[in-house]
Every structure is written in C-alpha cells, then in structure tokens.
Amino acid sequence: MTSATLRVAVLGSTGSIGRQTLDVASRNPDRVRIVALAANCSGELLAEQARTFNVCAIAIGESEHAPCATDLPAGTSCGTGPEALVALASADDVDVADDAGAAV
C-alpha cells in the first residue's frame, strides 16, 4: 500500500516540541514534507529551519523579529502577526497544522 506524503505546517517550530517534530519529519521524508513554519519571536532560527526544509511560507508573531527576506529560500513568503499564522495553518497546500506550542 502506497501512502501520499503528508504536507505539514509546524506552528511553534523553534520551540522544543517543534524542533522534535522537525527531527522526526527529517527522518521520514518519504512520509512527511514540511511546507510551512511559524514561531513567535525566534526569527534567526525560523530562517534557518526555512532553509533546511525549503518551505514555501513562514509566519512570525512579533514583526520586529521577522527574518530578512535574503535569509529565506527564494520564493518563501513571510507573514507577521496572528493573521499570518491563521493563513499559514489554513493554506490549501497544508494537510496538517501541528501546533507545537505556538504562542502567537
């Protein structure tokens, strides 16, 4: 039986549980694809994760911590605030939004 790859948005990706979720996903690339990431204020780590997983979108709760566009993979969008988090979690290319402790 062949199963489709699950497209996941990790909300709170820079926290302990979020990092563990990304670790599990990285060990199962045939089953899980990280398509979006969100954090409250850890912009540098969020940008690093975006590069590692080559996601199409990120969101950050506190706009003053948003990573520079040059730190993100080409074509990755970056939203700020609660509205961006909702949009990211409900995007058409997301099968599952995993709330790993997002504080947004």
Contacts in CASP RR format, 6 or more apart in sequence:
PFRMAT RR
TARGET T0000
AUTHOR 0000-0000-0000
METHOD contacts of the structure
MODEL  1
MTSATLRVAVLGSTGSIGRQTLDVASRNPDRVRIVALAANCSGELLAEQA
RTFNVCAIAIGESEHAPCATDLPAGTSCGTGPEALVALASADDVDVADDA
GAAV
3 31 0 8 1.000
5 30 0 8 1.000
5 31 0 8 1.000
5 32 0 8 1.000
5 33 0 8 1.000
6 31 0 8 1.000
6 32 0 8 1.000
6 33 0 8 1.000
6 95 0 8 1.000
6 96 0 8 1.000
7 33 0 8 1.000
7 35 0 8 1.000
7 93 0 8 1.000
7 94 0 8 1.000
7 95 0 8 1.000
7 96 0 8 1.000
8 21 0 8 1.000
8 25 0 8 1.000
8 32 0 8 1.000
8 33 0 8 1.000
8 34 0 8 1.000
8 35 0 8 1.000
8 36 0 8 1.000
8 94 0 8 1.000
8 95 0 8 1.000
8 96 0 8 1.000
8 97 0 8 1.000
8 98 0 8 1.000
9 34 0 8 1.000
9 35 0 8 1.000
9 36 0 8 1.000
9 37 0 8 1.000
9 38 0 8 1.000
9 57 0 8 1.000
9 88 0 8 1.000
9 89 0 8 1.000
9 91 0 8 1.000
9 94 0 8 1.000
9 96 0 8 1.000
9 97 0 8 1.000
9 98 0 8 1.000
10 18 0 8 1.000
10 21 0 8 1.000
10 22 0 8 1.000
10 25 0 8 1.000
10 34 0 8 1.000
10 36 0 8 1.000
10 37 0 8 1.000
10 38 0 8 1.000
10 98 0 8 1.000
10 100 0 8 1.000
11 38 0 8 1.000
11 85 0 8 1.000
11 88 0 8 1.000
11 89 0 8 1.000
11 97 0 8 1.000
11 98 0 8 1.000
11 99 0 8 1.000
11 100 0 8 1.000
11 101 0 8 1.000
11 102 0 8 1.000
11 104 0 8 1.000
12 18 0 8 1.000
12 37 0 8 1.000
12 38 0 8 1.000
12 39 0 8 1.000
12 40 0 8 1.000
12 99 0 8 1.000
12 100 0 8 1.000
12 101 0 8 1.000
12 102 0 8 1.000
12 103 0 8 1.000
13 19 0 8 1.000
13 21 0 8 1.000
13 22 0 8 1.000
13 37 0 8 1.000
13 38 0 8 1.000
13 39 0 8 1.000
13 46 0 8 1.000
13 49 0 8 1.000
13 100 0 8 1.000
14 39 0 8 1.000
14 40 0 8 1.000
14 42 0 8 1.000
14 43 0 8 1.000
14 45 0 8 1.000
14 46 0 8 1.000
14 49 0 8 1.000
15 39 0 8 1.000
15 42 0 8 1.000
15 100 0 8 1.000
15 101 0 8 1.000
17 100 0 8 1.000
17 101 0 8 1.000
18 98 0 8 1.000
18 100 0 8 1.000
18 101 0 8 1.000
20 100 0 8 1.000
21 98 0 8 1.000
21 100 0 8 1.000
22 34 0 8 1.000
22 49 0 8 1.000
22 52 0 8 1.000
22 53 0 8 1.000
24 32 0 8 1.000
25 32 0 8 1.000
25 33 0 8 1.000
25 34 0 8 1.000
25 53 0 8 1.000
26 52 0 8 1.000
26 53 0 8 1.000
34 53 0 8 1.000
34 55 0 8 1.000
35 55 0 8 1.000
35 56 0 8 1.000
35 57 0 8 1.000
35 91 0 8 1.000
35 93 0 8 1.000
35 94 0 8 1.000
36 55 0 8 1.000
36 56 0 8 1.000
36 57 0 8 1.000
36 58 0 8 1.000
36 59 0 8 1.000
36 88 0 8 1.000
36 89 0 8 1.000
36 91 0 8 1.000
36 93 0 8 1.000
36 94 0 8 1.000
37 46 0 8 1.000
37 49 0 8 1.000
37 50 0 8 1.000
37 53 0 8 1.000
37 55 0 8 1.000
37 57 0 8 1.000
37 58 0 8 1.000
37 59 0 8 1.000
38 46 0 8 1.000
38 58 0 8 1.000
38 59 0 8 1.000
38 60 0 8 1.000
38 61 0 8 1.000
38 84 0 8 1.000
38 85 0 8 1.000
38 88 0 8 1.000
38 89 0 8 1.000
38 102 0 8 1.000
38 104 0 8 1.000
39 45 0 8 1.000
39 46 0 8 1.000
39 58 0 8 1.000
39 59 0 8 1.000
39 60 0 8 1.000
39 61 0 8 1.000
39 102 0 8 1.000
40 60 0 8 1.000
40 61 0 8 1.000
40 62 0 8 1.000
40 65 0 8 1.000
40 102 0 8 1.000
40 103 0 8 1.000
40 104 0 8 1.000
41 60 0 8 1.000
41 61 0 8 1.000
41 62 0 8 1.000
41 65 0 8 1.000
42 65 0 8 1.000
43 60 0 8 1.000
43 65 0 8 1.000
43 66 0 8 1.000
43 67 0 8 1.000
44 67 0 8 1.000
44 71 0 8 1.000
46 58 0 8 1.000
46 60 0 8 1.000
46 67 0 8 1.000
47 58 0 8 1.000
47 67 0 8 1.000
47 68 0 8 1.000
47 71 0 8 1.000
47 72 0 8 1.000
49 55 0 8 1.000
50 58 0 8 1.000
50 67 0 8 1.000
50 72 0 8 1.000
50 73 0 8 1.000
50 76 0 8 1.000
51 71 0 8 1.000
51 72 0 8 1.000
51 73 0 8 1.000
54 73 0 8 1.000
54 76 0 8 1.000
55 73 0 8 1.000
55 76 0 8 1.000
56 75 0 8 1.000
56 76 0 8 1.000
56 77 0 8 1.000
56 93 0 8 1.000
57 76 0 8 1.000
57 77 0 8 1.000
57 78 0 8 1.000
57 79 0 8 1.000
57 88 0 8 1.000
57 91 0 8 1.000
58 67 0 8 1.000
58 72 0 8 1.000
58 76 0 8 1.000
58 77 0 8 1.000
58 78 0 8 1.000
58 79 0 8 1.000
58 88 0 8 1.000
59 78 0 8 1.000
59 79 0 8 1.000
59 80 0 8 1.000
59 81 0 8 1.000
59 84 0 8 1.000
59 85 0 8 1.000
59 87 0 8 1.000
59 88 0 8 1.000
59 104 0 8 1.000
60 66 0 8 1.000
60 67 0 8 1.000
60 78 0 8 1.000
60 79 0 8 1.000
60 80 0 8 1.000
60 81 0 8 1.000
60 84 0 8 1.000
60 104 0 8 1.000
61 80 0 8 1.000
61 81 0 8 1.000
61 82 0 8 1.000
61 84 0 8 1.000
61 85 0 8 1.000
61 104 0 8 1.000
62 80 0 8 1.000
62 81 0 8 1.000
63 80 0 8 1.000
63 81 0 8 1.000
66 78 0 8 1.000
66 79 0 8 1.000
66 80 0 8 1.000
67 78 0 8 1.000
69 78 0 8 1.000
72 78 0 8 1.000
79 87 0 8 1.000
79 88 0 8 1.000
81 104 0 8 1.000
82 104 0 8 1.000
85 102 0 8 1.000
85 104 0 8 1.000
88 94 0 8 1.000
88 97 0 8 1.000
89 97 0 8 1.000
90 97 0 8 1.000
END
